Amino acid sequence: LDIQSSGLAKRLVHTQAQSVVLGISGGLDSTLALLVAVRTLDKLGWNREKIIGVTMPGFGTTGRTYHNAMMLMRSLGITIREISIREACELSIQDITYENSQARERTQILMDIANQTGGLVIGTGDLSELALGWATYNGDHMSMYAISTSIPKTLVKYLV
């Protein structure tokens, strides 16, 4: 956690970022990334409201993960945005493109918010996902700073 937060702190200061943007699903990977971001901003003495947590409900979003994401963001005192991706994804052709459209739509939204707020999109993928290729190309494998690329899934659970 110290290594992750020190690396992120250095990147934020070096790039003169004004915000940190994360997609928060309610799962372990985004939870770890958010906890590292909070720890980093606390270390820098920055207001936690500079963290923009974005929940983007879609077709696979369950009530449980949605509520977990909202409770986590509220409890940490970050800025919360909710943007439904359902309508945008319904425009995709109903084939494999449709399956991947949710990840790509979420990434586009996060990148747009980061551009609007002078921020960096923090990737939530872990080593296990990246090593196995378990990410959507031009989707959830893209970020401006990948915080957990050296953390295997088993360690993610332990750290959270």
N, C-alpha and C positions, 0 to 999 in steps of 0.2 A: 504493500500500500504506500509506503514511503517512496519507493522508487517510482511508482506510477504517478503519485501526486507531485513529486519533485520534477519529473519530466514534463508533466502538463504545466506546472507553474512556469518553468523556463520557456516553454513554447508560447504561453499566453503573454508573458512579459516581452519576449523577443518580437512577437508579431503585433504587439500593442492591441490585442484583441479587447473588445468592449463587452463581449458576452461569450457564453458557452452554450451551445445548442445540442440537445440530446433527444432522441426518440425514446420515450419511456413506455415499455410494453407491459410492465408488471412482472416480467421474467427475471431470471438471475443475472443475465449479461447486462441488461440495461440498469438493473439495480446496482451492480458493482460499479459500472461507469459513473452513475450518478453519485454514489458514495465517494468515489475518488474525486469527482469534480467538487463536491461540497468540501471535502477535506482540503483540496487545493485552494479554493477561494478563502476558506478560513485561515489557512497558512499565509496567504497573501494579504489578509486583512480586507478583502473585498466583500461587498454585500452579496449575500446568497441570491438576491433577486436578479443578479447578472446571469444566473443559470436559467436558461429557458428550457423547461421540460415540455415536450410535445407528445401528447397521446393522440394517436391517429387510428381510431377504431375502423375496422373493416369487416370483411366477411368471416374471418377466423377469430375475431376478438370475442373472448368469453366475458361474462359478467365478472367472474372472479379476477381475471388478469386486469381488466379495466379498473375495478375498484381497488385492487392492490396498487396499481400505478398512481391513481389519484390520491390515495391515502399516503403513500410514500412521499409524493411531491409536496402535499400539504404539510406533512409533518416536518419536512426539511426546510420549509420556508422559501421555496424557489418560485420563479415565475412559471405559471402553468398556462399552456395553450392546448386546446382540444380542436382538432381538425379532422372531420370525417373524410375518409378516402373512398367511401362506398360509391358515390356518384361518378367520380372520375374513373374508377376501375370498371364500372359497368360499361364504359365506352369501348373497352378492349374487346377484341375478338375472343369468343369463348373456346380457346384452345390453350396450349402451353403458354402463350403470350398472356392470357388472362391470369394464369397462376402466378406469373412473375410480376404482373403489373402492380400488385400491392407493394412489393419491396421497392420497385422503381419510383412509384408515386410518393412513398414515404421519404425516400432519399431526396427527391426533387423539392419537396416541401421543406425539409430540414436545411438544404443548401440555400433555398430562397430566404428563409428566416435568418440564417447566418449572414447572408449578404445584406439584408435589411438592417441588421443590428450590429454590424461590424464584428461578428463573432466567428467562432470555429465550431464546426460540427464534430462532435466527439463520437468516434466509432464505438460500437458496443460488441463487435464480434470478438470471439476468443480464439486461441491457438487451435483448439480442436476443430472448430468450424472452418477456419482458414486452411488448415492442413488437409482436411478431408474434402475441401471444395464445397462445403455446405453453406453457400451464400449465393445470392442472385447477382450475376454479373451486371454491372451498372445499376446495382440496387443496394442491398444492405452491406455489401463489402466495401462500399466507398465512404470515406469520411475525410475530414481535414486533419485529424489527429486520431490515430487508432491506439486506444489506451490499453487494450488487453491482448494484443497480438502474441505476447509471450506467456499468457496465462492459460493452461489447459482447463477444460470444462470442470474437471474434478476439483481443481484449486479455486475456481470461481465460486462454487458452492461453499467451500470452506471459508473463503474470505468474506463472503456475504454473511 
